[in-house]
Amino acid sequence: MRRLGSPLTGGYGGAKWTQKLLALYLQSISDERKLGIRFVALVPKQMIAGTEIADRASKVYTAKAGILTLSWPPGPIDKPPLRKRRWLDFV
């Protein structure tokens, strides 16, 4: 049997695959019967930060890796201020 996603995320990957499969199946029936109904499943390629499922998964994966959850996911990285460069800076 093919595993769909990590068991650490509580079946998130399998649920998304099921949505896609159901939309494809229903679309084939609509096409076959010429019903003119369009079925679509919008499935994100990755978990979206800030959602409940992503926050839970993040905590599980970081705990397994031994990373403190307070430090993961990392915050925005401060970039140094841009300065004008002169041609001589590159030579």
Short mmCIF file of the C-alpha atoms (twelve columns), coordinates in Angstrom:
data_MODEL
# 
_entry.id   MODEL 
# 
loop_
_atom_site.group_PDB 
_atom_site.id 
_atom_site.type_symbol 
_atom_site.label_atom_id 
_atom_site.label_alt_id 
_atom_site.label_comp_id 
_atom_site.label_asym_id 
_atom_site.label_seq_id 
_atom_site.Cartn_x 
_atom_site.Cartn_y 
_atom_site.Cartn_z 
_atom_site.pdbx_PDB_model_num 
ATOM 1  C CA . MET A 1  0.000   0.000  0.000   1 
ATOM 2  C CA . ARG A 2  1.297   3.460  -0.922  1 
ATOM 3  C CA . ARG A 3  1.852   5.860  1.964   1 
ATOM 4  C CA . LEU A 4  0.430   9.301  1.353   1 
ATOM 5  C CA . GLY A 5  2.273   11.781 3.502   1 
ATOM 6  C CA . SER A 6  3.889   11.527 6.877   1 
ATOM 7  C CA . PRO A 7  2.035   9.900  9.784   1 
ATOM 8  C CA . LEU A 8  3.328   12.766 11.935  1 
ATOM 9  C CA . THR A 9  0.912   15.193 10.268  1 
ATOM 10 C CA . GLY A 10 -2.175  13.171 11.055  1 
ATOM 11 C CA . GLY A 11 -3.068  12.152 7.508   1 
ATOM 12 C CA . TYR A 12 -2.818  15.645 5.972   1 
ATOM 13 C CA . GLY A 13 -1.143  14.338 2.791   1 
ATOM 14 C CA . GLY A 14 -3.649  11.513 2.409   1 
ATOM 15 C CA . ALA A 15 -6.564  13.894 2.871   1 
ATOM 16 C CA . LYS A 16 -5.258  16.218 0.158   1 
ATOM 17 C CA . TRP A 17 -4.732  13.258 -2.201  1 
ATOM 18 C CA . THR A 18 -8.301  12.103 -1.541  1 
ATOM 19 C CA . GLN A 19 -9.668  15.550 -2.433  1 
ATOM 20 C CA . LYS A 20 -7.758  15.489 -5.723  1 
ATOM 21 C CA . LEU A 21 -8.851  11.936 -6.528  1 
ATOM 22 C CA . LEU A 22 -12.499 12.721 -5.743  1 
ATOM 23 C CA . ALA A 23 -12.457 15.793 -8.005  1 
ATOM 24 C CA . LEU A 24 -10.936 13.761 -10.870 1 
ATOM 25 C CA . TYR A 25 -13.516 11.011 -10.433 1 
ATOM 26 C CA . LEU A 26 -16.476 13.400 -10.295 1 
ATOM 27 C CA . GLN A 27 -15.147 15.293 -13.323 1 
ATOM 28 C CA . SER A 28 -14.963 12.074 -15.338 1 
ATOM 29 C CA . ILE A 29 -18.618 11.328 -14.528 1 
ATOM 30 C CA . SER A 30 -19.661 14.877 -15.448 1 
ATOM 31 C CA . ASP A 31 -17.781 14.617 -18.758 1 
ATOM 32 C CA . GLU A 32 -19.201 11.174 -19.512 1 
ATOM 33 C CA . ARG A 33 -22.771 12.324 -18.916 1 
ATOM 34 C CA . LYS A 34 -22.194 15.735 -20.533 1 
ATOM 35 C CA . LEU A 35 -23.463 17.551 -17.434 1 
ATOM 36 C CA . GLY A 36 -21.321 20.634 -17.963 1 
ATOM 37 C CA . ILE A 37 -20.204 20.653 -14.322 1 
ATOM 38 C CA . ARG A 38 -16.557 21.374 -13.564 1 
ATOM 39 C CA . PHE A 39 -14.935 19.828 -10.477 1 
ATOM 40 C CA . VAL A 40 -11.677 21.236 -9.170  1 
ATOM 41 C CA . ALA A 41 -9.601  20.519 -6.072  1 
ATOM 42 C CA . LEU A 42 -7.190  23.221 -4.951  1 
ATOM 43 C CA . VAL A 43 -4.444  21.479 -3.039  1 
ATOM 44 C CA . PRO A 44 -1.411  23.355 -1.694  1 
ATOM 45 C CA . LYS A 45 1.966   21.786 -2.442  1 
ATOM 46 C CA . GLN A 46 3.116   22.446 1.093   1 
ATOM 47 C CA . MET A 47 1.641   23.326 4.436   1 
ATOM 48 C CA . ILE A 48 0.962   27.005 4.904   1 
ATOM 49 C CA . ALA A 49 2.652   28.623 7.900   1 
ATOM 50 C CA . GLY A 50 0.303   30.090 10.457  1 
ATOM 51 C CA . THR A 51 -2.440  27.506 9.949   1 
ATOM 52 C CA . GLU A 52 -3.406  25.109 12.721  1 
ATOM 53 C CA . ILE A 53 -2.251  21.973 10.873  1 
ATOM 54 C CA . ALA A 54 1.104   23.535 9.922   1 
ATOM 55 C CA . ASP A 55 1.706   24.715 13.490  1 
ATOM 56 C CA . ARG A 56 0.942   21.243 14.862  1 
ATOM 57 C CA . ALA A 57 3.139   19.527 12.284  1 
ATOM 58 C CA . SER A 58 5.957   21.975 12.941  1 
ATOM 59 C CA . LYS A 59 5.869   21.182 16.655  1 
ATOM 60 C CA . VAL A 60 5.914   17.417 16.025  1 
ATOM 61 C CA . TYR A 61 8.779   17.548 13.505  1 
ATOM 62 C CA . THR A 62 10.886  19.918 15.606  1 
ATOM 63 C CA . ALA A 63 10.365  17.803 18.736  1 
ATOM 64 C CA . LYS A 64 11.455  14.702 16.832  1 
ATOM 65 C CA . ALA A 65 14.548  16.558 15.588  1 
ATOM 66 C CA . GLY A 66 15.338  17.884 19.069  1 
ATOM 67 C CA . ILE A 67 14.816  21.529 18.101  1 
ATOM 68 C CA . LEU A 68 13.179  23.880 20.576  1 
ATOM 69 C CA . THR A 69 9.792   24.957 19.226  1 
ATOM 70 C CA . LEU A 70 10.458  28.521 20.297  1 
ATOM 71 C CA . SER A 71 13.198  28.740 17.681  1 
ATOM 72 C CA . TRP A 72 11.245  27.137 14.845  1 
ATOM 73 C CA . PRO A 73 10.141  28.227 12.335  1 
ATOM 74 C CA . PRO A 74 12.770  30.942 12.187  1 
ATOM 75 C CA . GLY A 75 11.644  34.533 11.944  1 
ATOM 76 C CA . PRO A 76 12.526  36.863 9.106   1 
ATOM 77 C CA . ILE A 77 16.222  37.355 8.594   1 
ATOM 78 C CA . ASP A 78 17.359  40.936 8.874   1 
ATOM 79 C CA . LYS A 79 19.206  42.002 5.757   1 
ATOM 80 C CA . PRO A 80 22.000  44.518 5.978   1 
ATOM 81 C CA . PRO A 81 21.025  47.932 4.665   1 
ATOM 82 C CA . LEU A 82 21.767  48.469 0.997   1 
ATOM 83 C CA . ARG A 83 24.452  50.952 0.142   1 
ATOM 84 C CA . LYS A 84 25.436  52.443 -3.132  1 
ATOM 85 C CA . ARG A 85 28.362  50.670 -4.717  1 
ATOM 86 C CA . ARG A 86 30.996  52.316 -6.749  1 
ATOM 87 C CA . TRP A 87 32.814  50.720 -9.634  1 
ATOM 88 C CA . LEU A 88 35.976  50.544 -7.525  1 
ATOM 89 C CA . ASP A 89 34.176  48.301 -4.978  1 
ATOM 90 C CA . PHE A 90 34.103  45.520 -7.538  1 
ATOM 91 C CA . VAL A 91 37.709  45.703 -8.683  1 
# 
